[in-house]
Amino acid sequence: MEAGSAYTGRLPRGCVLCRQGTKMVLLVTGRCSTGCYYCPLSLEKRGKNVVYANELKASSDEDVIEEAKTIGAQGTGVTGGDPVACLDRTVHFIKLLKKTFGKRHHVHLYTSSLDTSAFRALEDAGLDELRLHPPMEAWDRLEGSGIAEFKKSSRMKIGMEVPAIPGQEEGLRRLVRFAQEAGLDFVNLNELEFSEGNWEELKDRGMEVKDDVSSAVRGSETTAMAVVEGEHTIPVHYCSSSFKDSVQLRKRIKRRALRVALPSDMITDEGMLLKGVIEGPMDEIIAMLRDKYAVPDGLFRKDVEKERVEVAPWVLKEIAPLLPYESFLVEEYPTADRLEVEREPLRPR
């Protein structure tokens, strides 16, 4: 499998769609009572009563649906925080997605809860796939949790998804054994990563990055592969940090770029939007582009949000030396937050 990931058996449907870049990520809350030290959630979202559809901070149902349409989503991964911490909201969004896009829109959900009554409500709302994320201290105390009994009467696919914590091979093997005995459908092991929200906790436990170009934790992959390569009766999957970035995220970004790019934008091989940018008095710049340089209206626009004028990069390269304003070639994500990743100055007159 690409980018160092590996699996035995068939991938869960949620993973298949994620691999294709066709899943929207819907964070329904930043709140969670579990408090896992390795939680990678950003400080911007952690503990907050917020909703994000991919990178878009959503304030309405319409925001969520529009983002799903913008990337051509064939499914949604519901996450948090813990979605069970705001069960009514989570149920609402599952129903909304199914009503808008139909039963074929695949919805999977992550939770650290073991509340089977909440699971029943999620299933009744239309959830297709439940991914249990028990905290590490609960890995060897899952017998008697009611999960096995719930699975027998559930139509959903149910699996475990946890980080591969270095040195926890035996704990992970116990988790896999429990999943097999409980009749669950799969186990996913994620490569543990440093983030702005967990780096201090990981560092305090002696963890370090595996190389200079990765945020992945040294030893996580080795631990995961030792478990994946064992004998299993259900699929066990390892998802690497590089897979998330170089395959899943890249494909989702490219899908969005194809749908949001303007006639004045170019799409790079990485799925970024390449824009020509002129900074200065916007109305004056637009008048000059139109009247002096005869640039067609479709190849420039006033960007009120960033207080600049955007011009087709191939046009700006030609006229930049003639302009009395600062101009740049800018690469930015085609996402709602429009994160700028590169800026190249073009020589003014």
C-alpha positions as CSV (number, residue, x, y, z in Angstrom):
1,M,0.0,0.0,0.0
2,E,1.2,3.6,-0.7
3,A,3.4,5.7,1.6
4,G,4.3,2.9,4.0
5,S,0.8,1.8,5.1
6,A,0.0,-1.9,5.3
7,Y,-3.1,-4.1,5.9
8,T,-4.3,-7.6,6.1
9,G,-7.7,-8.5,4.7
10,R,-10.1,-6.1,3.2
11,L,-9.9,-2.4,4.0
12,P,-13.0,-0.9,5.8
13,R,-15.3,1.1,3.4
14,G,-14.4,4.3,5.2
15,C,-10.7,3.8,4.6
16,V,-11.3,3.0,0.9
17,L,-13.1,6.3,0.4
18,C,-10.5,8.2,2.5
19,R,-7.8,6.7,0.4
20,Q,-9.5,8.2,-2.7
21,G,-9.8,11.6,-1.1
22,T,-13.6,11.5,-1.3
23,K,-14.4,11.7,2.4
24,M,-15.3,15.0,4.1
25,V,-14.0,15.4,7.7
26,L,-16.7,16.7,10.0
27,L,-15.6,17.7,13.4
28,V,-18.8,18.1,15.4
29,T,-17.2,19.3,18.6
30,G,-13.8,19.9,20.2
31,R,-15.0,18.6,23.5
32,C,-14.0,15.3,25.0
33,S,-13.8,14.1,28.6
34,T,-11.3,11.3,28.0
35,G,-8.1,13.4,28.0
36,C,-5.7,11.1,26.1
37,Y,-2.2,12.6,26.4
38,Y,-1.5,11.8,22.7
39,C,-4.6,13.6,21.3
40,P,-3.4,15.5,18.2
41,L,-6.3,18.0,18.1
42,S,-5.3,21.6,17.5
43,L,-5.4,24.1,20.3
44,E,-7.8,26.1,18.2
45,K,-10.4,23.3,18.4
46,R,-9.6,21.4,21.6
47,G,-12.3,21.8,24.2
48,K,-14.2,24.2,22.1
49,N,-17.9,24.0,21.1
50,V,-17.2,24.3,17.4
51,V,-18.0,22.6,14.1
52,Y,-15.6,22.3,11.2
53,A,-16.3,20.8,7.8
54,N,-12.8,20.0,6.5
55,E,-11.0,23.4,7.1
56,L,-14.2,25.4,7.1
57,K,-15.6,26.6,10.5
58,A,-19.2,25.9,10.0
59,S,-22.0,28.0,11.5
60,S,-24.9,26.3,9.7
61,D,-26.2,23.1,8.1
62,E,-25.7,24.9,4.7
63,D,-22.0,25.4,5.4
64,V,-21.6,21.6,6.0
65,I,-23.5,20.6,2.9
66,E,-21.8,23.1,0.7
67,E,-18.3,21.9,1.7
68,A,-19.4,18.3,1.0
69,K,-20.6,19.3,-2.4
70,T,-17.4,21.4,-3.1
71,I,-15.1,18.3,-2.7
72,G,-17.6,15.9,-4.3
73,A,-17.7,13.9,-1.1
74,Q,-18.9,10.3,-1.3
75,G,-18.8,10.0,2.4
76,T,-18.1,11.7,5.7
77,G,-15.8,10.9,8.7
78,V,-17.4,12.3,11.9
79,T,-14.9,13.2,14.5
80,G,-14.1,15.4,17.5
81,G,-13.3,15.8,20.4
82,D,-15.8,13.0,20.9
83,P,-19.0,13.1,18.8
84,V,-20.8,11.3,21.6
85,A,-20.2,14.3,23.8
86,C,-22.8,16.2,21.7
87,L,-25.0,13.2,20.7
88,D,-28.0,15.2,19.6
89,R,-25.9,17.4,17.2
90,T,-24.1,14.3,15.9
91,V,-27.4,12.5,15.2
92,H,-28.7,15.6,13.5
93,F,-25.7,15.8,11.1
94,I,-25.8,12.1,10.2
95,K,-29.5,12.4,9.3
96,L,-28.8,15.6,7.4
97,L,-26.0,14.0,5.3
98,K,-28.1,10.9,4.6
99,K,-31.2,13.0,3.7
100,T,-29.1,15.3,1.4
101,F,-26.9,12.8,-0.3
102,G,-28.7,9.5,0.1
103,K,-28.0,6.2,1.7
104,R,-24.9,5.6,-0.4
105,H,-23.2,8.5,1.3
106,H,-21.0,6.5,3.7
107,V,-20.7,7.9,7.2
108,H,-18.1,6.6,9.7
109,L,-17.5,8.0,13.2
110,Y,-14.8,8.0,15.9
111,T,-15.5,7.9,19.6
112,S,-13.7,7.1,22.8
113,S,-17.0,6.3,24.5
114,L,-18.2,2.8,25.3
115,D,-21.9,3.9,25.7
116,T,-23.8,1.3,23.7
117,S,-27.1,3.3,24.1
118,A,-25.4,6.1,22.3
119,F,-24.2,3.7,19.6
120,R,-27.8,2.6,19.1
121,A,-28.9,6.2,18.5
122,L,-26.1,6.7,16.0
123,E,-27.1,3.5,14.2
124,D,-30.7,4.5,14.1
125,A,-29.7,7.9,12.6
126,G,-28.0,6.1,9.7
127,L,-24.3,5.6,10.8
128,D,-22.6,3.0,8.6
129,E,-19.3,2.4,10.5
130,L,-18.3,2.9,14.1
131,R,-14.7,3.2,15.1
132,L,-14.0,2.7,18.8
133,H,-11.0,4.6,20.2
134,P,-10.7,3.4,23.8
135,P,-8.1,5.2,25.9
136,M,-4.9,3.2,26.4
137,E,-5.6,2.5,30.0
138,A,-8.8,0.7,29.0
139,W,-7.2,-1.6,26.4
140,D,-7.0,-4.6,28.7
141,R,-10.4,-3.8,30.5
142,L,-12.8,-4.1,27.6
143,E,-14.4,-7.4,28.6
144,G,-17.7,-6.7,30.1
145,S,-18.0,-3.4,28.3
146,G,-21.0,-4.6,26.4
147,I,-19.3,-4.1,23.0
148,A,-19.5,-7.8,22.1
149,E,-23.2,-8.0,23.0
150,F,-24.0,-4.8,21.0
151,K,-22.1,-6.1,18.0
152,K,-24.3,-9.2,17.8
153,S,-27.5,-7.0,17.3
154,S,-25.9,-4.2,15.2
155,R,-26.1,-3.8,11.4
156,M,-23.1,-1.4,11.5
157,K,-19.5,-2.3,10.7
158,I,-17.6,-1.8,14.0
159,G,-13.9,-1.7,14.6
160,M,-11.1,-0.4,16.7
161,E,-8.9,2.5,15.8
162,V,-6.0,3.5,18.1
163,P,-2.5,5.0,17.8
164,A,0.5,2.7,17.6
165,I,2.2,3.8,20.8
166,P,5.9,2.8,20.9
167,G,6.5,0.0,23.3
168,Q,2.9,-1.0,23.5
169,E,3.0,-4.1,21.3
170,E,1.5,-6.4,23.9
171,G,-1.3,-4.0,24.7
172,L,-2.2,-3.6,21.0
173,R,-2.1,-7.4,20.6
174,R,-4.6,-7.7,23.5
175,L,-6.8,-5.1,21.8
176,V,-6.7,-7.1,18.5
177,R,-7.6,-10.3,20.4
178,F,-10.5,-8.6,22.1
179,A,-11.7,-7.3,18.7
180,Q,-11.6,-10.8,17.2
181,E,-13.3,-12.4,20.1
182,A,-16.0,-9.7,20.2
183,G,-16.8,-10.3,16.5
184,L,-15.6,-6.8,15.4
185,D,-14.9,-6.1,11.8
186,F,-11.4,-4.6,11.8
187,V,-8.6,-2.9,13.8
188,N,-6.8,0.2,12.5
189,L,-3.5,1.3,13.9
190,N,-2.4,4.9,13.2
191,E,1.2,6.1,13.3
192,L,1.5,8.4,16.3
193,E,2.4,12.0,15.4
194,F,3.6,15.1,17.1
195,S,1.2,18.1,16.9
196,E,0.9,21.5,18.5
197,G,-1.5,20.0,21.0
198,N,0.4,17.0,22.2
199,W,4.1,17.6,21.6
200,E,4.9,18.5,25.2
201,E,3.2,15.4,26.5
202,L,5.0,13.2,24.0
203,K,8.3,14.8,24.6
204,D,7.9,14.5,28.4
205,R,7.5,10.7,27.8
206,G,10.8,10.5,25.9
207,M,9.4,10.4,22.4
208,E,11.0,12.0,19.4
209,V,10.4,12.4,15.7
210,K,11.6,9.6,13.5
211,D,13.4,11.9,11.1
212,D,13.9,15.6,10.2
213,V,11.1,15.8,7.7
214,S,8.3,14.0,9.6
215,S,6.1,14.7,12.6
216,A,5.7,10.9,13.2
217,V,7.0,9.5,16.4
218,R,10.1,7.2,16.3
219,G,9.1,3.6,17.0
220,S,5.4,3.9,16.2
221,E,5.7,2.3,12.8
222,T,7.8,-0.5,14.1
223,T,5.3,-1.2,16.9
224,A,2.4,-1.2,14.4
225,M,4.1,-3.5,11.9
226,A,4.9,-6.0,14.6
227,V,1.2,-6.3,15.4
228,V,0.0,-6.2,11.7
229,E,2.3,-9.1,10.8
230,G,0.8,-11.4,13.4
231,E,-1.9,-14.0,12.8
232,H,-5.4,-12.5,12.7
233,T,-8.9,-13.6,11.9
234,I,-10.0,-10.0,11.1
235,P,-8.4,-7.3,9.0
236,V,-5.7,-5.3,10.8
237,H,-4.5,-2.1,9.1
238,Y,-1.6,0.3,9.7
239,C,-2.0,3.9,8.4
240,S,1.2,5.9,8.3
241,S,1.6,9.6,8.8
242,S,3.0,10.0,5.3
243,F,-0.1,8.2,3.8
244,K,-2.4,10.8,5.4
245,D,-0.4,13.7,4.0
246,S,0.9,12.4,0.6
247,V,-2.1,10.3,-0.5
248,Q,-5.4,11.0,1.4
249,L,-5.0,14.8,2.0
250,R,-3.4,15.4,-1.4
251,K,-6.2,13.7,-3.2
252,R,-8.9,15.6,-1.3
253,I,-7.1,18.9,-1.9
254,K,-6.9,18.2,-5.6
255,R,-10.6,17.4,-5.8
256,R,-11.4,20.7,-4.1
257,A,-8.9,22.6,-6.3
258,L,-10.6,21.3,-9.5
259,R,-14.0,22.6,-8.2
260,V,-13.0,26.0,-6.7
261,A,-10.2,27.2,-9.1
262,L,-11.1,30.4,-10.9
263,P,-10.2,31.0,-14.6
264,S,-7.4,33.2,-13.3
265,D,-5.9,30.4,-11.2
266,M,-3.5,27.6,-12.0
267,I,-3.5,24.2,-10.2
268,T,-0.1,22.8,-9.3
269,D,0.9,19.2,-9.2
270,E,0.4,19.2,-5.4
271,G,-3.2,20.6,-5.8
272,M,-2.3,24.1,-4.7
273,L,-3.8,27.2,-6.4
274,L,-1.1,29.4,-8.0
275,K,-2.3,33.0,-8.2
276,G,-0.8,36.3,-9.4
277,V,-1.2,38.9,-6.7
278,I,-0.8,42.7,-6.8
279,E,-0.9,44.7,-3.6
280,G,-1.9,48.4,-3.5
281,P,-5.1,50.5,-4.1
282,M,-7.4,47.9,-5.5
283,D,-9.7,50.1,-7.6
284,E,-6.7,51.9,-9.1
285,I,-5.0,48.6,-10.0
286,I,-8.1,47.1,-11.6
287,A,-8.6,50.3,-13.7
288,M,-5.0,50.0,-14.9
289,L,-5.3,46.3,-15.7
290,R,-8.5,46.9,-17.7
291,D,-7.7,50.2,-19.4
292,K,-3.9,50.2,-19.9
293,Y,-3.1,46.5,-20.3
294,A,-6.5,45.3,-21.7
295,V,-6.5,42.3,-19.3
296,P,-9.8,40.4,-19.8
297,D,-12.3,40.7,-16.9
298,G,-12.2,37.0,-16.3
299,L,-8.4,37.0,-15.6
300,F,-8.4,39.3,-12.6
301,R,-10.5,40.0,-9.5
302,K,-10.7,42.1,-6.4
303,D,-9.9,39.9,-3.4
304,V,-11.6,41.9,-0.6
305,E,-10.9,39.3,2.1
306,K,-7.1,39.6,1.6
307,E,-7.2,43.2,0.4
308,R,-5.4,42.6,-2.9
309,V,-6.0,42.1,-6.6
310,E,-5.6,38.6,-8.1
311,V,-4.4,38.3,-11.7
312,A,-3.8,35.2,-13.8
313,P,-0.1,34.3,-13.0
314,W,0.8,34.0,-16.7
315,V,-0.5,37.6,-17.3
316,L,1.2,39.0,-14.2
317,K,4.6,37.6,-15.2
318,E,4.4,39.7,-18.4
319,I,3.3,43.0,-16.9
320,A,4.9,42.9,-13.4
321,P,8.1,44.8,-14.4
322,L,5.8,47.6,-15.8
323,L,3.7,48.0,-12.6
324,P,4.3,50.6,-9.9
325,Y,3.1,48.1,-7.3
326,E,4.5,45.1,-5.5
327,S,3.4,41.9,-7.1
328,F,3.9,38.2,-6.3
329,L,3.2,34.7,-7.4
330,V,1.4,33.0,-4.5
331,E,0.6,29.4,-3.8
332,E,-2.2,28.7,-1.4
333,Y,-4.4,25.7,-0.4
334,P,-7.7,25.5,-2.2
335,T,-9.4,25.1,1.2
336,A,-11.7,27.4,3.1
337,D,-8.9,28.8,5.2
338,R,-6.8,29.6,2.1
339,L,-3.5,28.9,3.8
340,E,-0.6,30.5,1.9
341,V,2.4,28.2,1.5
342,E,4.7,30.1,-0.8
343,R,5.2,33.6,-2.1
344,E,7.6,34.7,-4.8
345,P,8.2,38.4,-5.4
346,L,8.1,39.7,-9.0
347,R,10.3,42.6,-9.8
348,P,8.5,45.9,-9.9
349,R,9.5,48.7,-12.2
